């Protein structure tokens, strides 16, 4: 029997090299080209994985899944990822992973929005990030190969 764990409201992570990964439980990840070539962007993604880049810190960062107060947060980035099984993993890169967490809307394509406190110091790593995942479509299906 597999016990499903719901997506938490808040999760404390320790980013490795200033990176936090988000992807579907079944995905073979870490696209070095994606992470290494777009270093000026806070949020980078391909079809199946997304990485949040923050200033390198040894301190934990609290991820809040939901919507922050838009008067007190600023948009860091938007991306779209597919989560074919409806189970999301949050990665600390080489330090380990959290999850998989069951997304309430199940498998699909999700719009990911990342926000940070508006009053955070420029260039400093945020203590809190707000992540909103909104299902925007059905998962793509690969054709069976002969």
C-alpha positions as CSV (number, residue, x, y, z in Angstrom):
1,X,0.0,0.0,0.0
2,X,1.4,3.4,-1.0
3,X,0.6,6.3,1.3
4,X,0.2,9.6,-0.5
5,X,1.5,12.7,1.2
6,X,-0.4,15.9,0.5
7,X,1.5,19.0,-0.6
8,X,2.3,20.9,2.6
9,X,1.4,24.5,3.2
10,X,5.0,25.3,4.2
11,X,8.3,23.4,3.6
12,X,11.7,24.3,4.9
13,X,14.5,23.6,2.4
14,X,18.3,24.2,2.3
15,X,19.2,25.1,-1.3
16,X,22.4,23.7,-2.6
17,X,24.5,26.2,-4.6
18,X,21.5,28.5,-4.4
19,X,19.2,26.1,-6.3
20,X,15.9,24.6,-5.4
21,X,14.4,22.0,-7.9
22,X,10.8,21.2,-8.6
23,X,9.7,18.3,-10.8
24,X,7.5,15.3,-11.1
25,X,8.3,12.2,-9.0
26,X,9.2,10.1,-12.1
27,X,11.4,12.5,-13.9
28,X,15.1,11.9,-14.5
29,X,16.4,15.4,-13.6
30,X,19.1,17.9,-13.4
31,X,19.4,19.6,-16.8
32,X,23.0,21.0,-16.4
33,X,22.6,23.0,-19.6
34,X,19.3,24.6,-18.4
35,X,20.7,25.6,-15.0
36,X,24.2,26.6,-16.3
37,X,23.3,28.8,-19.2
38,X,20.5,31.0,-17.9
39,X,22.3,32.2,-14.8
40,X,20.6,35.7,-14.8
41,X,17.1,34.2,-14.4
42,X,15.6,33.4,-11.0
43,X,13.3,30.7,-12.4
44,X,14.4,28.4,-15.2
45,X,12.5,25.4,-16.6
46,X,12.0,23.0,-19.4
47,X,8.9,20.8,-20.0
48,X,9.4,18.7,-16.9
49,X,11.6,20.4,-14.3
50,X,12.0,23.9,-12.8
51,X,14.8,25.4,-10.8
52,X,14.6,28.5,-8.5
53,X,18.0,30.3,-8.3
54,X,18.6,32.4,-5.2
55,X,21.8,33.9,-3.8
56,X,23.8,31.1,-2.2
57,X,22.9,30.6,1.4
58,X,23.5,28.1,4.2
59,X,20.3,29.2,5.8
60,X,17.0,27.4,5.3
61,X,14.4,28.9,3.0
62,X,10.7,28.4,3.7
63,X,8.6,27.5,0.7
64,X,4.9,28.5,1.1
65,X,2.6,26.7,-1.4
66,X,-0.2,29.1,-2.1
67,X,-0.7,32.7,-2.8
68,X,1.2,35.4,-0.9
69,X,-0.1,38.9,-0.2
70,X,0.4,40.6,-3.5
71,X,0.9,43.9,-1.7
72,X,3.9,42.5,0.2
73,X,5.4,40.2,-2.5
74,X,7.2,40.6,-5.8
75,X,7.1,38.3,-8.8
76,X,10.4,36.4,-9.3
77,X,9.3,34.3,-12.2
78,X,6.7,32.2,-14.0
79,X,7.2,28.8,-15.7
80,X,5.3,25.8,-16.9
81,X,6.1,22.2,-16.0
82,X,4.3,18.9,-16.6
83,X,3.8,16.6,-13.6
84,X,2.5,13.4,-15.3
85,X,1.8,11.5,-12.1
86,X,0.5,14.4,-10.1
87,X,3.3,13.9,-7.5
88,X,5.8,16.7,-7.0
89,X,9.3,16.5,-5.6
90,X,11.2,19.4,-4.1
91,X,14.9,19.0,-4.4
92,X,17.8,20.5,-2.4
93,X,20.0,19.3,-5.4
94,X,22.8,17.3,-3.8
95,X,21.4,17.5,-0.2
96,X,18.3,15.4,-0.9
97,X,14.7,15.6,-1.8
98,X,11.3,16.2,-0.1
99,X,8.3,14.3,-1.2
100,X,6.8,13.2,-3.5
101,X,3.8,15.3,-2.6
102,X,0.4,14.7,-4.1
103,X,-0.9,17.7,-6.0
104,X,-4.5,18.4,-5.2
105,X,-5.5,18.7,-8.9
106,X,-3.7,15.5,-10.0
107,X,-1.6,14.9,-13.1
108,X,-1.2,17.7,-15.6
109,X,0.6,20.7,-16.9
110,X,1.1,23.3,-14.2
111,X,1.8,27.0,-14.3
112,X,4.4,27.8,-11.5
113,X,4.6,31.3,-10.1
114,X,7.4,32.2,-7.6
115,X,7.2,35.3,-5.4
116,X,9.4,36.8,-2.6
117,X,8.8,39.4,0.1
118,X,8.8,42.9,-1.5
119,X,10.9,44.3,1.3
120,X,13.8,41.8,1.0
121,X,17.2,43.3,0.6
122,X,18.5,43.5,-3.0
123,X,20.8,40.6,-3.6
124,X,20.1,38.8,-0.3
125,X,18.7,35.3,-0.2
126,X,15.0,35.4,0.8
127,X,13.9,33.6,4.0
128,X,10.5,32.9,2.4
129,X,9.3,32.2,-1.1
130,X,5.6,31.7,-2.2
131,X,5.0,29.1,-4.9
132,X,1.7,28.8,-6.7
133,X,1.0,25.8,-8.8
134,X,-2.1,26.1,-11.0
135,X,-3.1,23.2,-13.3
136,X,-3.5,24.5,-16.8
137,X,-4.0,21.3,-18.9
138,X,-3.9,17.6,-19.2
139,X,-0.6,15.7,-19.3
140,X,0.7,14.9,-22.7
141,X,0.6,11.3,-23.7
142,X,3.5,9.6,-25.5
143,X,2.5,7.3,-28.4
144,X,3.3,3.6,-27.8
145,X,6.4,2.5,-29.6
146,X,6.4,-0.8,-31.5
